[in-house]
Amino acid sequence: MGGFGIGSNKPTGQTQQENAEQNAKRRSWIGRQMEWMGVIAPLTDPEGRMIAKETHENLQIQAHKSEVLNEKDHQKHIHEYGIKVVKPDFNVPRKFPNSCRTTWLGHATYLIELPPQVSSNCTRGVTLLFDPIFSSRCSPSQYVGPKRFVPPPCSISDLPPIDMVFISHNHYDHLDVNSILQLQKLSEHHKRPTHYFVPLGHLNWLKETGISEKCITEMDWWDEVDIKVFVQNTIDTDIMVVCTPSQHCSGRGVSDQNTCLWSGWLVSQGIESKRLTDKDRAAELKPVDTPFSVFFAGDTGYRYFPPNMTPIQISELPCCPVFSQIPELYRPPHISLIPISTGSTLSFLKKFGIEASAPHHLTSSVHCDAADAVALHLDLKSKCSLPMHYGTFTSGPKEGLDSIRLLKEACQSAGVRVNESEMSLYKEQVKDHADDADQGKSRFEIFAMGEIGEVMM
């Protein structure tokens, strides 16, 4: 049975004083983001206080059967879905013992299996799940709202044991109540605990779904937590989790806008933080066979730009400084998961023919497009980046194909290499990643939805 040992410089429980401090922090979040964005102000009074009263929504939990691909669905062609979808088999062993396994499960949902510790005869690595959504709609109701154009490549019951779940913010396409409930059943089935990491303001929401408070860690921007994960019997791995800033917003209704924090996540195995000054803490970290780090950008913008600007003019505008700070503080990530399109809301509007009134510049401060994603990749100095936040809650097959086409064009313009897997129907050529002479160079990897990729460094 697995387990956790958690070290942090602050508790997750909240006193009245801590609630007051958190409200002050919210005003600080907004202030910092306003400097980066220059647009989209929250609802505040003249003194900067949030007008909307902080509330936690009353969860009305209903069991809705998620749409899952059946065998017939798997035979659908690219002109029907716009992207290639395959059903993953997580029981297949790694091809390379020190690889990181990555599986894009649609939208911003990624399953990451970190490299195992071979010297300890460990056969599995720490398993991470980011922003899980398997429901048919990203909406308060499963009867109305943005609907998946592409069903999930598998069900939650098909997943391996999940050690850690990360939530970036509480928008419905990133925090899905049905998926959270099913993940609790998965944890019970595998008889392994799952620990949840969330930005400030999400603790009570998760507790209302039935998750024990001891299984939740709530963090502010730039907080660091050390985790000892027992992956196999008595074999443990030291993991460092950092809650990183992002340029976005939050809210699940009219009254709770921006009352919860939004973030990205940096998860490191055996990599010491450059900010680490506590020698006792450093001495407790065990050496590992394969130091590895994963950065999950969550839902974020890169820079705001007004309409009718050329790409050159846009590139000269100020951008969010966080992504260039991360490699300076924590070293460049081995893998970065980066959004490449606006996601679900604008796609939902396009179904009603409102595309002309929803150009990207309106949401550029809170969403990345393909060019932003490549710039973000370069700021991070990421060794390998994987695209996400596209091709799922779309208005048709064209959106998924356009997202990949624009990403490849942006990579070509920036001199960033693109590798495409053999399964992916976007491919122009197939590369053998293990034998690639340029393996160490910065690149984007494109895999099919549901395909288990192995990324070698």
C-alpha positions in Angstrom: 0.0 0.0 0.0 1.4 3.4 -0.9 1.5 6.5 1.3 2.8 10.0 1.7 5.0 12.0 4.0 4.5 15.7 3.6 6.7 18.6 4.7 5.6 22.2 4.4 6.2 25.5 6.0 2.5 26.1 6.7 -0.6 24.1 7.6 -3.6 23.7 5.3 -6.2 24.4 8.0 -7.5 27.9 8.2 -8.2 30.1 11.2 -10.1 33.4 11.1 -6.8 35.3 11.0 -5.6 33.1 8.1 -8.9 33.7 6.2 -8.3 37.4 6.5 -4.7 37.0 5.3 -5.9 35.0 2.4 -8.4 37.7 1.4 -5.5 40.2 1.4 -3.5 37.8 -0.7 -6.3 37.6 -3.3 -6.1 41.4 -3.7 -2.4 41.0 -4.2 -2.9 38.3 -6.8 -5.2 40.6 -8.8 -2.8 43.5 -8.5 0.2 41.5 -9.8 -1.8 40.0 -12.6 -3.1 43.4 -13.6 0.4 44.6 -14.1 1.1 41.7 -16.5 -2.2 41.8 -18.3 -3.3 45.5 -18.5 -6.9 44.4 -19.1 -9.8 42.4 -17.6 -10.2 43.9 -14.1 -12.1 42.0 -11.5 -15.2 43.4 -9.7 -13.8 45.6 -6.9 -14.9 48.6 -4.9 -12.9 51.9 -5.0 -10.6 50.6 -2.2 -9.8 47.4 -4.1 -11.9 45.0 -2.1 -13.7 42.2 -3.9 -17.4 43.1 -4.4 -18.5 39.5 -4.7 -18.9 37.8 -1.4 -16.7 34.7 -1.0 -18.8 31.6 -1.2 -18.3 28.0 -1.9 -20.9 26.6 -4.3 -23.4 24.1 -3.0 -22.4 21.0 -4.8 -25.3 19.2 -6.3 -23.7 15.9 -7.2 -25.4 13.8 -9.7 -24.0 10.7 -11.4 -23.7 11.2 -15.1 -22.2 8.5 -17.3 -19.2 9.9 -19.2 -19.0 9.2 -22.8 -16.1 6.8 -23.5 -14.8 5.7 -26.8 -16.1 2.2 -27.8 -14.4 0.1 -30.5 -16.4 1.7 -33.3 -15.4 5.1 -32.1 -11.7 4.2 -32.3 -12.1 3.5 -36.0 -13.3 7.0 -36.7 -11.1 8.8 -39.2 -9.4 12.1 -38.7 -12.0 14.0 -40.8 -14.6 13.1 -38.2 -12.7 14.1 -35.0 -10.0 16.3 -36.4 -7.4 14.5 -34.2 -6.3 10.9 -33.8 -7.6 9.1 -30.8 -6.4 5.7 -29.5 -7.3 3.7 -26.4 -4.4 3.5 -23.9 -3.2 0.3 -22.3 -1.5 1.2 -19.1 -0.4 -2.4 -18.4 2.1 -2.3 -21.3 5.6 -2.1 -19.8 8.0 0.7 -20.6 10.2 0.3 -23.6 13.0 2.2 -21.9 13.5 1.8 -18.1 14.4 5.5 -17.4 11.8 7.1 -19.7 8.9 9.4 -18.6 5.6 8.2 -19.9 3.1 10.8 -21.0 -0.5 10.3 -22.0 -2.7 13.2 -23.2 -6.3 12.3 -22.2 -8.0 15.3 -23.9 -8.2 19.0 -23.2 -5.8 19.8 -20.4 -5.8 16.4 -18.8 -2.4 14.7 -18.7 -1.3 11.5 -17.0 2.5 11.6 -16.3 4.4 8.5 -15.1 7.8 9.7 -13.8 10.9 7.5 -14.4 11.1 4.7 -11.8 14.1 4.3 -9.5 15.8 1.3 -11.2 18.6 0.9 -8.6 15.8 0.1 -6.0 14.3 -2.5 -8.3 11.2 -0.3 -8.6 9.0 -1.1 -11.6 6.8 2.0 -11.4 7.3 5.7 -11.0 5.3 8.3 -9.3 2.1 8.9 -11.2 0.7 12.4 -11.7 -2.7 13.5 -13.1 -3.4 17.1 -14.1 -6.8 18.8 -14.4 -8.8 15.6 -14.9 -12.1 16.0 -16.8 -13.8 13.0 -18.3 -17.4 14.3 -18.3 -19.4 14.9 -21.5 -19.8 18.6 -20.7 -17.7 21.2 -18.9 -20.7 22.9 -17.3 -22.7 23.0 -14.1 -25.1 20.6 -15.9 -24.5 17.6 -18.1 -27.5 18.6 -20.2 -26.3 22.1 -21.4 -23.0 23.9 -21.9 -19.8 23.2 -23.8 -19.8 19.5 -25.0 -17.0 17.3 -25.9 -16.6 16.9 -29.6 -14.1 14.0 -28.9 -15.0 11.5 -26.1 -12.3 10.5 -23.6 -9.9 7.9 -24.9 -10.6 5.8 -21.8 -12.5 5.8 -18.6 -11.2 6.7 -15.1 -11.5 3.1 -14.1 -8.9 2.2 -16.8 -6.3 4.4 -15.2 -3.4 3.0 -13.2 -3.0 4.0 -9.5 -2.8 7.8 -9.2 -0.4 9.1 -6.6 -0.9 12.9 -7.0 -3.7 15.0 -8.6 -3.1 18.6 -9.5 -5.8 21.2 -10.2 -4.9 24.5 -11.8 -8.2 26.4 -11.1 -11.9 25.9 -10.7 -13.3 26.6 -14.2 -15.5 23.7 -15.2 -13.2 22.5 -18.0 -10.4 22.0 -15.4 -12.2 21.1 -12.2 -14.9 18.4 -12.9 -16.9 17.1 -9.9 -17.8 13.8 -11.6 -14.2 13.1 -12.4 -13.1 13.9 -8.8 -15.8 11.5 -7.5 -14.7 8.7 -9.8 -11.0 9.2 -8.9 -11.9 8.6 -5.2 -13.4 5.2 -6.3 -10.3 4.5 -8.3 -8.1 5.1 -5.2 -10.3 2.7 -3.2 -10.1 0.1 -6.0 -6.3 0.2 -6.1 -6.1 0.5 -2.3 -3.6 3.4 -2.7 -4.1 7.0 -1.4 -4.3 9.9 -3.8 -3.1 13.3 -2.7 -4.7 16.5 -4.2 -2.8 19.7 -4.7 -4.8 22.9 -5.3 -4.3 26.6 -5.3 -5.7 28.6 -2.4 -9.5 28.7 -2.0 -10.2 25.1 -3.2 -9.9 23.2 0.1 -13.6 23.3 1.2 -14.8 22.4 -2.3 -12.8 19.2 -2.4 -13.8 18.4 1.2 -17.5 18.6 0.1 -16.9 15.9 -2.5 -15.8 13.5 0.3 -12.0 13.9 0.2 -10.3 13.9 3.6 -8.5 17.2 4.5 -5.3 15.2 5.2 -5.3 14.2 1.5 -5.4 17.9 0.3 -2.6 20.4 0.2 -3.6 24.0 -0.6 -0.8 26.3 -1.8 -0.2 29.9 -2.7 2.0 31.1 -5.5 5.7 30.1 -5.1 4.9 27.9 -2.1 7.1 24.7 -2.0 6.2 21.4 -0.5 8.4 18.3 -0.1 6.5 15.0 -0.6 7.8 11.5 0.2 5.8 9.1 -2.0 5.9 5.3 -1.3 5.5 3.9 -4.8 6.2 0.3 -4.1 6.2 -1.4 -0.7 8.9 0.4 1.3 10.5 2.2 -1.7 9.9 5.9 -1.5 10.7 8.8 -3.8 11.2 12.5 -2.8 9.1 14.9 -4.8 9.1 18.7 -4.6 5.9 20.5 -5.6 5.9 24.2 -6.4 2.7 26.2 -7.0 3.6 28.7 -9.8 1.8 31.8 -10.9 -0.2 31.9 -14.0 -2.1 34.6 -15.9 -5.7 33.6 -15.8 -8.8 33.9 -13.5 -11.3 31.8 -11.6 -15.0 31.3 -10.9 -17.8 28.8 -11.2 -20.6 31.3 -11.0 -21.5 35.0 -10.9 -20.8 35.5 -7.2 -17.4 33.8 -6.8 -15.3 35.4 -9.6 -11.6 35.5 -8.7 -12.2 34.3 -5.1 -10.0 31.3 -5.6 -6.5 31.3 -6.9 -5.3 29.9 -10.2 -1.9 28.5 -10.9 0.6 26.2 -12.7 2.6 23.4 -11.1 6.2 22.4 -11.1 6.8 18.8 -10.0 10.4 17.7 -9.5 11.9 14.3 -8.7 15.4 14.6 -7.2 16.0 18.1 -8.3 17.0 20.6 -5.6 15.5 24.1 -5.7 17.9 26.9 -6.3 15.8 28.8 -3.7 16.7 26.1 -1.2 18.6 27.5 1.7 17.6 25.1 4.5 20.6 22.7 4.8 18.6 20.3 7.0 15.9 20.1 4.5 18.4 19.5 1.7 20.1 16.7 3.6 16.7 14.9 3.9 16.3 14.6 0.1 17.4 11.3 -1.2 19.4 11.0 -4.4 17.5 9.4 -7.3 18.6 7.5 -10.5 16.7 9.8 -12.8 16.3 13.4 -11.7 13.3 14.7 -13.6 10.9 17.7 -13.6 7.5 18.4 -15.1 5.9 21.8 -15.5 2.2 22.1 -16.0 1.2 25.6 -17.2 -2.5 25.1 -16.5 -4.8 27.6 -18.2 -2.8 30.8 -18.8 -2.2 33.7 -21.1 1.2 35.0 -22.2 0.6 38.5 -23.3 -2.3 40.8 -24.1 -2.5 42.3 -27.6 -5.0 44.6 -29.1 -6.7 43.9 -32.5 -5.1 44.5 -35.9 -1.5 44.0 -34.8 1.1 42.1 -36.9 3.0 39.2 -35.3 6.2 41.3 -35.2 4.3 44.1 -33.3 2.8 41.5 -30.9 6.2 40.0 -30.2 7.5 43.4 -29.0 4.7 43.7 -26.4 5.4 42.9 -22.7 4.6 39.4 -21.5 4.1 37.5 -18.3 7.5 37.4 -16.5 6.8 34.2 -14.6 7.8 31.7 -17.2 11.3 33.1 -17.6 11.7 33.2 -13.8 10.9 29.5 -13.4 14.2 28.1 -15.0 16.2 30.7 -13.1 14.7 29.5 -9.8 14.3 25.8 -10.4 16.3 24.9 -13.5 14.6 24.3 -16.9 11.9 21.6 -16.8 12.5 18.4 -18.7 8.8 18.3 -19.8 6.4 21.2 -20.0 2.7 20.8 -20.7 1.6 24.0 -22.5 -1.9 25.2 -23.7 -2.0 26.0 -27.5 -5.5 27.3 -27.9 -8.4 29.0 -26.1 -10.0 25.8 -25.1 -13.8 25.5 -24.7 -15.7 28.8 -24.3 -14.9 30.3 -27.7 -15.5 27.0 -29.4 -18.9 26.8 -27.7 -19.7 30.3 -29.1 -18.6 29.2 -32.6 -21.3 26.6 -32.6 -23.8 29.5 -32.6 -22.0 31.4 -35.4 -20.5 34.0 -33.0 -16.9 33.4 -34.2 -16.6 36.9 -35.6 -17.3 38.5 -32.2 -14.9 36.3 -30.4 -11.4 36.8 -31.9 -8.4 35.6 -29.9 -7.2 39.1 -28.8 -10.3 39.3 -26.5 -8.9 36.5 -24.4 -5.2 36.8 -25.2 -4.5 38.0 -21.7 -5.8 34.7 -20.2 -5.3 32.2 -23.0 -2.3 31.1 -25.1 -2.4 30.6 -28.8 0.2 28.6 -30.7 2.7 31.4 -31.0 2.3 32.2 -27.3 2.9 28.5 -26.5 6.2 28.5 -28.4 7.3 31.7 -26.7 6.4 30.2 -23.4 8.4 27.1 -24.2 11.4 29.2 -25.0 11.0 31.3 -21.8 11.0 28.1 -19.8 14.0 26.8 -21.6 12.1 23.5 -21.6 13.8 20.5 -23.0 10.6 19.1 -24.4 7.1 20.5 -24.4 3.8 18.8 -25.1 0.6 20.6 -26.4 -2.7 20.6 -24.5 -5.9 22.5 -24.2 -7.1 21.9 -27.8 -9.0 19.5 -30.0 -11.5 18.3 -27.3 -14.3 20.8 -26.5 -14.4 22.1 -30.1 -17.1 23.1 -32.6 -15.8 20.6 -35.2 -12.8 18.7 -36.6 -11.2 21.8 -38.1 -10.3 23.3 -34.8 -8.1 20.4 -33.7 -6.3 20.3 -37.0 -5.9 24.1 -37.1 -4.4 24.1 -33.6 -1.7 21.6 -34.6 -1.0 23.4 -37.9 -0.6 26.7 -36.2 1.7 25.1 -33.6 3.9 23.7 -36.3 4.1 27.0 -38.1 5.0 28.8 -34.9 7.7 26.3 -34.1 9.1 26.6 -37.6 9.2 30.4 -37.3 10.9 30.2 -33.9 13.4 27.5 -34.9 11.9 24.9 -32.5 12.0 21.3 -33.6 8.7 19.3 -33.8 8.6 15.5 -33.4 5.4 13.6 -34.3 4.7 10.1 -33.1 4.0 7.2 -35.5 0.4 6.9 -34.3 -0.3 10.6 -34.7 -2.2 11.4 -37.9 -0.7 14.8 -38.0 2.7 13.4 -38.9 4.8 14.6 -41.8 7.7 12.2 -40.9 8.3 9.6 -38.2 11.4 9.9 -35.9 12.9 7.2 -33.7 13.2 9.2 -30.5 15.6 6.8 -28.8 18.1 7.0 -31.7 17.6 10.6 -32.6 21.0 12.3 -32.7 19.4 15.6 -31.8 17.6 14.1 -28.9 18.9 16.7 -26.4 17.7 19.7 -28.3 14.6 21.7 -27.3 11.5 20.5 -29.0 7.7 19.9 -29.1 6.5 16.3 -29.1 3.0 15.6 -30.6 1.2 12.4 -29.7 -2.3 11.2 -30.4 -5.0 11.5 -27.7 -4.7 8.5 -25.5 -1.3 7.4 -26.9 1.3 6.5 -24.3 4.4 8.4 -25.3 7.8 7.7 -23.8 10.0 10.8 -23.6 13.7 10.3 -23.3 16.1 13.1 -22.2 
